[in-house]
Amino acid sequence: MSTTDNRAPSGKKSRLPYEEALTKLNDYIESHNMRHTPEREMVLNEICDMQQPFTAEQLTERCKPLRLTQATVYNSLKLFIVARILHSFVRETGRSATQYELAVATRSTVMMVCTRCGRTVELRDKTAIDHIVAMRKYSNFVPENYSMRIYGHCKLCRRILARGGR
Ligand SMILES: [Zn+2]
């Protein structure tokens, strides 16, 4: 694995995660004798466009212009979880909503997550972490990429907390 920054150039998103996720979805659907539905693929496309963890509510909001119902979105989420396209996690503190993110990682990411407001920002310079992952010796394992979350407080929340807010 190269240690160079493999972010897609801005304005030109890589469709790689979508293609990989769609392949996984189709494999799952076919091996379970289910029907293909365009709605599920639309939901998956929206998820891949977000490129960061999201809540079910955020996804539903995003899918509204596509005329997808909340039931469609929630059922798709459930299916994507069992098909191992997504994995879910719960923020440790704050408004504890379940967050979802793509389980198919095609590039390494480091996310900074504010445990108070949930704001998630991608760390741009992860050179030092790339280096650690690449240099470490693994037994019977070849690393390809990684996904990491750093929990803390964003600038705004730090200011609120400093003023005695909660
Ligand atoms: Zn915050």
Boltz pocket constraint, residues with backbone or C-beta under 6 A from the ligand:
constraints:
  - pocket:
      binder: B
      contacts: [[A, 114], [A, 115], [A, 116], [A, 117], [A, 118], [A, 119], [A, 153], [A, 154], [A, 155], [A, 156], [A, 157], [A, 158]]
      max_distance: 6.0
